[in-house]
Amino acid sequence: MSLYLYIFGSVFLVSVASLIGIFFLFFSESKTERIIMFLVSLSAGTMLGDAAIHLLPEAAEKADGSLLIWYLFLAGVLMFFVLEKIVHWHHCHNHEECEHSKTLGVMNLVGDALHNFIDGAVIAGAFLVSIPLGVATLIAVLAHEVPQEIGDLGVLIHSGYTRTKALTYNFLSALLSVIGAAATLLLSTKILNLTDYILPVTAGGFIYIATADLIPELKKHTALSKTLQQFLGIILGIVIMALLKKLG
């Protein structure tokens, strides 16, 4: 029962994170941009750190020398690439690059819903292995979720939705993480050693998001001061994961 509380409490927290964008509606665009860029840096660091320090070592220990985890790791990278292509998963930080249309908003919601479903599955799978691994993965997901949800809210408002509707739809989309967690728990009773497959796939997905989505976004800002802030944000994310490993 305590494990279920950890899992569903965590995915509900991720869902609530979708509402954080409301606080940034009152900030200037330049200030919001600075905050988002630091959060993106932190997100990249936590995802890289969680994959390298928590997920892959745990998966390697369970695999006992088998090459299967590395095939699954590569499958995770490719799976997230394909998912991005299918749903046109679009992180828009520069509103001038976004189309002003309802279609963009709908596509954003569809992509976000699928992403949140996977987040729920990932978190549940990590907690099924151990509480410390679950907590580390939750932090990595949250660090990624916050800047993404701010961007998603901006896309919906820019697509013509009212602020109330944008927040409501964003939250409903985020609740898909609960379904993802429930599906993983159900499958874990049907598939033996399910987490042995989830861990390397998750690591591949995290590294793909960090290196293909987040870091390229940071590279658009070339000023030395911003580059230093970004570097420190990435290092901070990795340090947080290392400390969690030591405490765990």
C-alpha positions in Angstrom: 0.0 0.0 0.0 2.8 2.4 0.8 4.3 1.7 -2.6 1.0 2.7 -4.3 1.0 5.9 -2.3 4.5 6.8 -3.4 3.6 6.0 -7.1 0.3 7.7 -7.3 1.3 10.6 -5.1 4.3 11.2 -7.4 2.3 11.1 -10.6 -0.3 13.4 -9.1 2.5 15.8 -8.2 3.6 15.7 -11.8 0.1 16.5 -12.9 -0.2 19.4 -10.6 3.1 20.7 -12.1 1.1 21.5 -15.2 -0.6 24.4 -13.3 2.7 26.1 -12.5 2.6 28.0 -15.7 -0.1 30.3 -14.2 2.6 32.0 -12.0 4.6 33.0 -15.1 1.6 34.7 -16.8 2.4 37.7 -14.7 6.1 37.9 -15.5 7.6 39.8 -18.4 8.6 37.8 -21.4 12.3 38.4 -20.9 12.2 37.3 -17.2 10.2 34.2 -18.1 12.7 33.4 -20.8 15.6 33.6 -18.3 13.8 31.3 -15.8 12.8 28.8 -18.5 16.4 28.6 -19.8 17.8 27.8 -16.3 15.1 25.2 -15.7 15.8 23.6 -19.1 19.5 23.5 -18.1 18.6 21.9 -14.8 16.3 19.4 -16.6 19.1 18.4 -19.0 21.4 17.7 -16.0 18.9 15.7 -14.0 17.9 13.6 -16.9 21.6 12.9 -17.9 22.4 12.2 -14.2 19.4 10.0 -13.6 20.2 7.9 -16.7 23.9 7.6 -16.1 24.0 7.4 -12.2 20.7 5.6 -11.4 18.9 3.9 -14.3 21.7 2.3 -16.4 23.8 1.0 -13.4 20.6 -0.5 -11.9 19.7 -2.1 -15.3 23.2 -3.4 -15.8 23.2 -5.0 -12.3 19.9 -6.8 -13.1 21.1 -7.8 -16.6 24.2 -9.6 -15.2 26.4 -8.9 -18.3 23.6 -9.4 -20.9 23.7 -7.1 -23.9 19.9 -6.9 -23.9 19.9 -3.8 -21.8 22.0 -1.9 -24.4 19.7 -3.0 -27.1 16.8 -1.8 -25.0 18.7 1.5 -24.3 19.0 2.1 -28.0 15.4 1.1 -28.5 14.5 3.8 -25.9 16.4 6.5 -27.9 14.7 5.5 -31.2 11.3 5.2 -29.6 11.3 8.7 -28.3 12.6 9.9 -31.7 9.7 8.2 -33.5 7.2 9.4 -30.9 8.3 13.0 -31.6 7.9 12.5 -35.3 4.5 11.0 -35.0 2.8 13.5 -32.7 4.9 16.6 -33.8 5.9 17.0 -30.2 6.7 20.7 -30.3 8.5 22.6 -27.5 8.0 26.3 -28.4 10.0 28.8 -26.4 10.0 31.4 -29.1 6.4 32.4 -29.7 7.3 34.1 -33.0 8.2 30.7 -34.4 4.7 29.2 -33.5 1.7 29.1 -35.8 -1.2 31.0 -34.5 -3.8 28.3 -35.0 -6.0 25.9 -33.1 -4.3 23.0 -34.9 -1.1 23.8 -33.2 -2.8 23.8 -29.8 -4.5 20.5 -30.5 -1.3 18.8 -31.6 0.5 20.2 -28.6 -2.2 18.7 -26.3 -2.0 15.3 -28.1 1.8 15.2 -27.8 1.7 16.3 -24.2 -0.9 13.7 -23.3 1.3 10.9 -24.7 4.4 12.3 -23.0 2.6 12.4 -19.7 1.4 8.8 -20.1 5.0 7.8 -20.6 6.1 9.9 -17.6 3.6 8.0 -15.4 4.8 4.6 -16.7 8.5 5.6 -16.1 7.9 6.8 -12.6 5.9 3.7 -11.6 8.5 1.4 -13.1 11.3 3.2 -11.2 9.4 2.9 -7.9 8.8 -0.8 -8.5 12.5 -1.3 -8.4 13.2 0.8 -5.3 12.0 3.9 -3.5 15.3 5.8 -3.9 15.3 5.1 -7.7 11.7 6.3 -7.9 12.4 9.5 -6.1 15.4 10.2 -8.3 13.3 9.6 -11.4 10.5 11.7 -10.1 12.9 14.7 -9.6 14.2 14.2 -13.1 10.7 14.1 -14.6 9.6 17.2 -12.6 12.7 19.1 -13.6 11.7 18.5 -17.2 8.0 19.0 -16.7 8.1 22.5 -15.2 9.8 24.3 -18.2 7.8 22.2 -20.6 4.5 23.0 -19.0 5.3 26.7 -19.1 6.0 26.4 -22.8 2.9 24.3 -23.4 0.7 26.9 -21.7 2.2 29.6 -23.8 1.5 27.6 -27.0 -2.1 27.0 -26.0 -2.8 30.7 -25.2 -0.9 31.7 -28.3 -3.2 29.3 -30.3 -6.3 31.2 -29.2 -7.4 29.4 -26.0 -8.4 31.5 -23.0 -6.1 31.2 -20.0 -8.7 29.2 -18.1 -9.2 26.8 -20.9 -5.5 26.5 -21.5 -4.8 25.6 -17.8 -7.8 23.2 -17.7 -6.8 21.3 -20.9 -3.1 21.3 -19.8 -4.1 19.7 -16.4 -6.4 17.1 -18.0 -3.6 16.2 -20.3 -1.2 15.9 -17.4 -3.6 13.4 -15.6 -2.6 10.9 -18.3 0.4 10.2 -16.1 -1.9 8.6 -13.6 -3.2 6.2 -16.3 0.4 5.5 -17.4 1.3 4.5 -13.8 -1.8 2.3 -13.4 -1.1 0.6 -16.7 2.5 -0.2 -15.6 1.3 -1.6 -12.3 -1.2 -3.8 -14.1 1.3 -5.0 -16.6 3.9 -5.8 -13.9 1.5 -8.4 -12.6 1.3 -10.0 -16.0 4.9 -9.6 -17.3 7.7 -11.1 -15.3 10.6 -8.7 -14.5 8.9 -5.8 -16.4 11.2 -3.3 -14.7 14.2 -5.0 -16.3 12.9 -3.7 -19.6 11.6 -0.3 -18.4 14.8 0.9 -16.9 17.1 0.9 -20.0 14.3 2.1 -22.3 13.7 5.0 -19.8 17.5 5.8 -19.7 17.5 5.9 -23.5 14.5 8.2 -23.5 16.0 10.5 -20.9 19.3 10.8 -22.8 17.4 11.5 -26.1 15.3 14.3 -24.5 18.4 15.8 -22.9 20.6 15.7 -25.9 18.1 16.1 -28.8 15.6 18.5 -27.3 17.0 20.4 -24.3 20.7 21.0 -25.0 20.0 22.1 -28.6 17.6 24.7 -27.2 20.3 25.9 -24.9 22.8 26.3 -27.8 20.6 29.0 -29.3 21.8 31.3 -26.6 25.5 32.0 -27.1 26.2 34.9 -24.7 29.0 34.0 -22.3 27.0 34.8 -19.2 24.0 32.7 -20.4 26.3 29.9 -21.3 27.8 29.9 -17.8 24.4 29.8 -16.2 23.4 26.9 -18.5 26.5 25.0 -17.6 26.0 25.5 -13.9 22.3 24.4 -14.3 23.4 21.2 -16.0 26.1 20.5 -13.4 23.5 21.2 -10.6 21.2 18.7 -12.0 23.9 16.0 -12.2 25.0 16.9 -8.6 21.5 16.4 -7.3 21.3 13.0 -8.9 24.7 12.1 -7.5 23.7 13.2 -4.0 20.4 11.2 -4.2 22.5 8.1 -5.2 24.8 8.6 -2.2 21.9 9.1 0.2 20.0 6.2 -1.2 
